[in-house]
Amino acid sequence: MASVPPETTLNGHAVREPEILPPAGGYVPQAEPARRRKSALKAAPATHLLVGINCLVFLLMVARGISPVSPTVDQLMNWGANNAGAVLNYGNLFGYAEWWRVVTAMFLHVGILHLATNMWCLWNLGMLAEPLIGSFGLFSAYILTGAAGNLLSTWENWVWPIRDAGQIMFPAGAGASGAVFGIAGLLIILLKSPRLPVPEKELKRLRRSVIYFAAINLVIGLSISGGNHFVHSGLNIDNMAHLGGFTSGLLFAMPMVPRIGSPRSTFQTRLRAALVMMVGLLVLFGFYIANVQPPQA
């Protein structure tokens, strides 16, 4: 009997695993009508959820009287921005390390333009990645790669803090871009899989687009940060968060196979292995950062 698996989409293209054909001379039942394509929400609920959480946090901030264009550093800190001093309890008034900031910061944005650009990238990359790794996989990738980027940023600012008139200061970091770069890194690996039932030419085009996205944005970020040393525009890009997110996305994808085209058990096993590996690496890196000597004034 012919088996017709559920239909899914990859970048708008309907894909399905090959049918299991009956033996020669066997009974061939009438073909079932093609199933209706899933709505965008049902096809990628995690992408919608992540974009929704980011937008909700922004709306709540605005409702509390915070500027939708240029919130202050204190306001960002009150809403969970990343900060090496707060994370590692350096001069923290509360007297404890606020590690949760490496997660909350990825849902916080510095104005509506910052939010809009990050959500546009998250939407496009998420809609492409979610069919490959599932909703739970995408949500996990966002959290883990975003945290990895924020941890690398914390380490950089802890080792090389801002020094002004004998005072040590740590910048506040916010934004989903580290996690967005993480999803891009993951896609670069998974779109090379021969298991995907998508024409090779189309896969190469998609993968090339993601590589261009990551490379161009990394170069732009480095250029802006480098130029800021000369013009002092006040615009700072957290390149370490981008680099950490991108690198961890590559690592996260290494043990995985795409959900489309792979047996369910194989995909689930590889996903669990990737999750365990990433959590272990984050814990070890966090432990290392916590034991680095504090900066001296």
C-alpha positions in Angstrom: 0.0 0.0 0.0 1.3 3.4 -0.9 2.2 5.6 2.1 1.7 9.4 1.7 3.4 11.2 4.5 2.3 14.7 5.7 3.4 17.5 3.4 5.6 20.3 4.7 7.3 23.3 3.2 10.8 24.6 2.9 11.1 28.2 1.8 7.7 28.1 0.3 8.3 24.8 -1.6 6.1 21.8 -0.9 8.2 18.8 -0.1 7.4 15.2 1.0 9.4 12.1 1.5 9.4 9.6 -1.3 6.4 7.3 -1.4 6.8 3.6 -0.5 5.9 1.8 -3.7 4.0 -1.6 -3.7 5.6 -4.7 -5.1 5.3 -5.4 -8.8 1.8 -6.5 -9.6 0.4 -5.4 -6.3 -2.8 -3.4 -5.7 -2.3 0.3 -6.3 -5.0 2.3 -4.5 -6.4 5.5 -5.8 -4.1 8.5 -5.1 -5.2 10.6 -2.2 -5.8 14.3 -2.9 -2.9 16.5 -1.9 -3.3 17.9 1.5 -3.9 21.6 1.9 -0.7 23.6 2.7 -0.4 24.5 6.3 -0.9 28.1 7.3 2.3 30.0 8.2 1.4 29.9 11.9 0.9 26.2 12.0 4.0 25.6 9.8 6.3 27.7 12.0 4.8 28.3 15.5 8.1 28.8 17.2 9.1 31.6 14.8 5.8 33.4 15.4 6.2 32.9 19.2 9.8 34.3 19.3 8.8 37.3 17.2 5.7 37.8 19.4 7.7 37.7 22.6 10.2 40.3 21.3 7.4 42.6 20.1 5.5 42.2 23.4 8.5 43.1 25.5 9.0 46.2 23.4 5.3 47.2 23.7 5.4 46.7 27.5 8.4 49.0 27.7 6.7 51.7 25.7 3.5 51.3 27.8 5.7 52.0 30.9 6.8 55.3 29.4 10.1 54.2 27.9 11.1 56.0 24.7 10.4 53.8 21.6 13.4 55.4 19.9 16.2 55.8 22.4 15.7 54.2 25.8 18.4 55.0 28.4 21.0 52.6 29.7 19.3 52.5 33.1 16.0 51.7 31.5 17.6 48.8 29.5 19.3 47.5 32.6 16.0 47.5 34.5 14.5 45.4 31.8 17.2 42.8 31.7 20.0 44.0 29.4 23.3 42.1 29.4 26.1 43.7 31.4 29.4 42.0 32.5 29.4 43.8 35.9 25.9 42.7 36.7 26.3 39.2 35.4 29.6 38.6 37.3 28.6 40.6 40.4 31.2 43.4 40.1 29.9 46.3 42.1 26.4 44.9 42.0 24.2 46.6 44.6 22.1 43.4 45.0 25.2 41.4 45.8 24.6 38.4 43.5 25.5 37.4 40.0 22.7 38.0 37.5 23.3 35.2 35.0 19.7 35.4 33.8 20.7 38.5 31.8 22.4 36.5 29.1 18.9 35.2 28.3 16.6 38.2 28.9 18.9 40.5 26.8 18.0 38.6 23.7 14.3 39.7 24.0 15.2 43.3 24.6 15.8 46.0 22.0 17.2 49.5 21.8 14.4 51.3 20.0 11.9 50.4 17.3 14.4 50.4 14.4 16.6 47.9 16.2 13.6 45.7 16.9 12.3 45.9 13.3 15.6 44.9 11.7 16.2 42.0 14.0 12.6 40.7 13.7 12.7 40.9 9.9 15.9 38.8 10.0 14.5 36.4 12.6 11.3 35.9 10.6 13.0 35.1 7.4 15.6 32.8 8.9 13.2 31.2 11.3 10.7 30.3 8.6 13.5 28.6 6.7 15.0 26.8 9.7 11.9 25.6 11.5 10.9 23.0 9.0 14.4 21.6 9.2 14.7 21.3 13.0 11.2 21.5 14.3 9.6 24.0 16.6 11.3 22.8 19.7 14.6 22.7 17.9 14.3 26.3 16.6 13.3 27.6 20.0 16.2 25.8 21.6 18.6 27.1 19.0 17.4 30.7 19.6 18.0 30.4 23.3 21.2 28.5 23.3 23.0 30.4 20.5 21.7 33.8 21.8 23.1 32.9 25.3 26.4 31.8 23.8 26.7 35.1 22.0 25.9 37.1 25.2 28.4 35.0 27.2 31.1 35.8 24.7 30.2 39.4 24.9 30.3 39.3 28.7 33.7 37.7 28.6 35.1 40.4 26.2 33.7 43.3 28.3 34.9 41.7 31.5 38.5 41.3 30.2 38.6 44.6 28.4 36.2 47.0 30.2 35.7 50.7 29.5 38.0 52.8 31.6 37.1 56.5 32.1 38.9 58.7 34.6 39.9 55.7 36.7 36.4 54.3 36.7 35.6 50.9 35.2 32.3 50.7 33.3 30.6 47.9 31.4 28.3 48.6 28.4 24.7 47.3 28.3 23.9 44.8 25.6 20.5 44.0 24.1 19.0 42.5 21.0 18.1 39.2 19.3 21.0 39.5 16.7 23.2 37.0 18.5 20.5 34.4 18.2 19.7 35.4 14.6 23.3 34.8 13.7 23.1 31.5 15.5 20.2 30.4 13.3 22.1 31.5 10.2 25.1 29.4 11.3 22.8 26.4 11.8 21.2 26.8 8.4 24.6 26.9 6.7 25.4 23.4 8.0 21.9 21.9 7.6 21.2 23.2 4.1 24.2 21.1 2.9 22.5 17.9 3.8 21.9 15.4 1.0 18.8 14.1 2.8 16.7 17.1 1.9 14.1 16.4 -0.8 14.8 19.7 -2.5 16.6 20.3 -5.8 20.3 20.7 -5.3 20.3 24.0 -7.2 17.7 25.4 -4.9 19.6 24.3 -1.8 22.8 25.9 -3.1 20.9 29.1 -3.7 19.4 29.2 -0.2 22.7 28.3 1.5 24.5 30.9 -0.5 22.0 33.6 0.5 22.4 32.7 4.2 26.2 32.8 3.9 26.0 36.2 2.2 23.7 37.5 5.0 26.1 36.4 7.7 29.2 37.7 6.0 27.8 41.0 5.0 26.3 41.7 8.5 29.5 40.7 10.2 31.5 43.0 8.0 29.0 45.9 8.6 29.2 45.4 12.3 33.0 45.4 12.4 33.1 48.4 10.1 30.7 50.4 12.3 32.6 49.5 15.5 35.9 50.4 13.9 34.6 53.7 12.5 33.2 54.6 15.9 36.7 54.8 17.3 37.3 57.7 15.0 34.0 59.5 14.7 32.6 58.7 18.2 29.0 58.4 16.8 27.8 56.6 19.9 26.6 53.7 17.8 28.1 50.4 19.1 27.6 47.0 17.6 28.1 43.9 19.8 30.2 42.0 17.4 31.2 39.4 20.0 27.5 38.5 20.5 27.2 38.1 16.7 30.4 36.0 16.4 29.5 33.9 19.5 26.0 33.3 18.2 27.2 32.4 14.7 29.9 30.0 15.9 27.6 28.3 18.3 25.0 27.9 15.5 27.6 26.0 13.5 28.4 23.8 16.4 24.8 23.2 17.3 24.1 21.9 13.8 27.2 19.6 13.6 25.6 16.6 15.2 22.2 17.1 13.6 20.4 15.9 10.6 17.4 17.9 9.1 14.0 16.7 10.2 12.8 16.7 6.6 14.1 13.6 4.9 15.4 11.8 8.0 13.8 9.1 10.1 12.1 10.6 13.2 14.2 8.5 15.6 17.4 9.6 14.0 16.4 13.2 14.0 15.3 13.1 17.7 18.5 11.4 18.8 20.7 13.9 16.9 18.7 16.8 18.3 19.1 15.6 21.9 22.9 15.1 21.3 23.1 18.7 20.0 21.2 20.0 23.0 23.4 18.2 25.5 26.6 19.3 23.8 25.5 23.0 23.7 24.3 23.1 27.3 27.5 21.5 28.4 29.7 23.9 26.5 27.7 26.9 27.8 28.0 25.7 31.4 31.8 25.2 31.0 32.3 28.6 29.4 30.2 30.3 32.1 32.3 28.5 34.8 35.4 29.7 33.1 34.2 33.4 32.9 33.2 33.3 36.5 36.7 32.4 37.5 38.5 35.0 35.4 40.1 37.6 37.7 38.0 40.9 38.0 39.4 44.0 36.2 41.6 46.4 38.2 40.9 50.1 38.1 
